[in-house]
Amino acid sequence: MHKIIVLAVLLIGALLFTGMPAEAWVGCTCVKLGSPAVCTSGPGECTLKNGGACVLPCDYQQPKKANLHKKKSKEA
């Protein structure tokens, strides 16, 4: 019986450390009537800003920042 408990603890530990990548952030799938489902950063953003309901968890990735400065091309 003791061996089974130790094996179960080791398996649970292995599952916890191999489940998600370190950079993943858990967000929620925001659903609003008349619009497609969107992954938001959390329930607060979904209900307050979008007026929807948080249904399922999702992997939220922050949008990339826009590049404001354009690089000038060098003409030879």
Phi and psi in degrees as GROMACS dihedral restraints (atoms count N, CA, C in turn):
[ dihedral_restraints ]
;  ai    aj    ak    al  type     phi  dphi    fc
    3     4     5     6     1   -64.5    20    10
    4     5     6     7     1   -36.5    20    10
    6     7     8     9     1   -66.4    20    10
    7     8     9    10     1   -36.1    20    10
    9    10    11    12     1   -66.4    20    10
   10    11    12    13     1   -41.2    20    10
   12    13    14    15     1   -65.9    20    10
   13    14    15    16     1   -43.0    20    10
   15    16    17    18     1   -64.1    20    10
   16    17    18    19     1   -42.0    20    10
   18    19    20    21     1   -63.8    20    10
   19    20    21    22     1   -40.9    20    10
   21    22    23    24     1   -63.8    20    10
   22    23    24    25     1   -41.8    20    10
   24    25    26    27     1   -64.5    20    10
   25    26    27    28     1   -40.9    20    10
   27    28    29    30     1   -65.1    20    10
   28    29    30    31     1   -40.0    20    10
   30    31    32    33     1   -66.5    20    10
   31    32    33    34     1   -41.0    20    10
   33    34    35    36     1   -64.8    20    10
   34    35    36    37     1   -40.7    20    10
   36    37    38    39     1   -62.8    20    10
   37    38    39    40     1   -40.9    20    10
   39    40    41    42     1   -65.0    20    10
   40    41    42    43     1   -38.4    20    10
   42    43    44    45     1   -67.0    20    10
   43    44    45    46     1   -36.9    20    10
   45    46    47    48     1   -67.5    20    10
   46    47    48    49     1   -36.9    20    10
   48    49    50    51     1   -85.1    20    10
   49    50    51    52     1   -15.6    20    10
   51    52    53    54     1  -110.0    20    10
   52    53    54    55     1     6.0    20    10
   54    55    56    57     1   -70.5    20    10
   55    56    57    58     1   -63.1    20    10
   57    58    59    60     1  -121.3    20    10
   58    59    60    61     1   152.3    20    10
   60    61    62    63     1   -67.3    20    10
   61    62    63    64     1   158.6    20    10
   63    64    65    66     1   -68.0    20    10
   64    65    66    67     1   -26.1    20    10
   66    67    68    69     1   -87.9    20    10
   67    68    69    70     1    -4.3    20    10
   69    70    71    72     1   -73.2    20    10
   70    71    72    73     1   136.6    20    10
   72    73    74    75     1  -117.8    20    10
   73    74    75    76     1   130.1    20    10
   75    76    77    78     1   -82.6    20    10
   76    77    78    79     1   120.1    20    10
   78    79    80    81     1  -113.4    20    10
   79    80    81    82     1  -160.6    20    10
   81    82    83    84     1  -137.2    20    10
   82    83    84    85     1   149.2    20    10
   84    85    86    87     1   -82.2    20    10
   85    86    87    88     1   113.8    20    10
   87    88    89    90     1   -92.6    20    10
   88    89    90    91     1   124.1    20    10
   90    91    92    93     1  -116.8    20    10
   91    92    93    94     1   130.0    20    10
   93    94    95    96     1  -131.9    20    10
   94    95    96    97     1   139.4    20    10
   96    97    98    99     1   -61.2    20    10
   97    98    99   100     1   131.0    20    10
   99   100   101   102     1    86.2    20    10
  100   101   102   103     1     3.5    20    10
  102   103   104   105     1  -139.8    20    10
  103   104   105   106     1   156.1    20    10
  105   106   107   108     1   -70.7    20    10
  106   107   108   109     1   158.8    20    10
  108   109   110   111     1   -70.0    20    10
  109   110   111   112     1   140.7    20    10
  111   112   113   114     1  -132.0    20    10
  112   113   114   115     1   141.5    20    10
  114   115   116   117     1   -85.7    20    10
  115   116   117   118     1   118.3    20    10
  117   118   119   120     1  -112.3    20    10
  118   119   120   121     1   171.2    20    10
  120   121   122   123     1   -72.5    20    10
  121   122   123   124     1   -19.6    20    10
  123   124   125   126     1   179.9    20    10
  124   125   126   127     1   175.5    20    10
  126   127   128   129     1   -65.3    20    10
  127   128   129   130     1   -31.4    20    10
  129   130   131   132     1   -63.4    20    10
  130   131   132   133     1   -44.7    20    10
  132   133   134   135     1   -66.5    20    10
  133   134   135   136     1   -35.8    20    10
  135   136   137   138     1   -66.3    20    10
  136   137   138   139     1   -49.9    20    10
  138   139   140   141     1   -79.5    20    10
  139   140   141   142     1   -40.5    20    10
  141   142   143   144     1   -80.3    20    10
  142   143   144   145     1   -46.2    20    10
  144   145   146   147     1   -86.2    20    10
  145   146   147   148     1   -39.8    20    10
  147   148   149   150     1   -99.0    20    10
  148   149   150   151     1   -17.5    20    10
  150   151   152   153     1    70.7    20    10
  151   152   153   154     1    29.7    20    10
  153   154   155   156     1  -113.7    20    10
  154   155   156   157     1  -165.4    20    10
  156   157   158   159     1  -124.8    20    10
  157   158   159   160     1   137.7    20    10
  159   160   161   162     1   -81.9    20    10
  160   161   162   163     1   121.6    20    10
  162   163   164   165     1  -108.4    20    10
  163   164   165   166     1   -55.3    20    10
  165   166   167   168     1  -131.3    20    10
  166   167   168   169     1   153.8    20    10
  168   169   170   171     1   -73.1    20    10
  169   170   171   172     1   151.5    20    10
  171   172   173   174     1  -147.2    20    10
  172   173   174   175     1   166.7    20    10
  174   175   176   177     1   -87.1    20    10
  175   176   177   178     1   102.2    20    10
  177   178   179   180     1   -85.0    20    10
  178   179   180   181     1   131.2    20    10
  180   181   182   183     1  -122.8    20    10
  181   182   183   184     1   127.6    20    10
  183   184   185   186     1   -64.5    20    10
  184   185   186   187     1   142.1    20    10
  186   187   188   189     1   -65.8    20    10
  187   188   189   190     1   147.8    20    10
  189   190   191   192     1   -72.6    20    10
  190   191   192   193     1   147.6    20    10
  192   193   194   195     1   -72.5    20    10
  193   194   195   196     1   143.3    20    10
  195   196   197   198     1   -75.0    20    10
  196   197   198   199     1   141.9    20    10
  198   199   200   201     1   -84.2    20    10
  199   200   201   202     1   109.9    20    10
  201   202   203   204     1   -82.7    20    10
  202   203   204   205     1   -28.5    20    10
  204   205   206   207     1   -98.9    20    10
  205   206   207   208     1   126.8    20    10
  207   208   209   210     1   -92.0    20    10
  208   209   210   211     1   141.1    20    10
  210   211   212   213     1   -83.3    20    10
  211   212   213   214     1   133.9    20    10
  213   214   215   216     1   -84.1    20    10
  214   215   216   217     1   137.7    20    10
  216   217   218   219     1   -82.9    20    10
  217   218   219   220     1   142.8    20    10
  219   220   221   222     1   -93.1    20    10
  220   221   222   223     1   123.7    20    10
  222   223   224   225     1   -97.3    20    10
  223   224   225   226     1   132.3    20    10
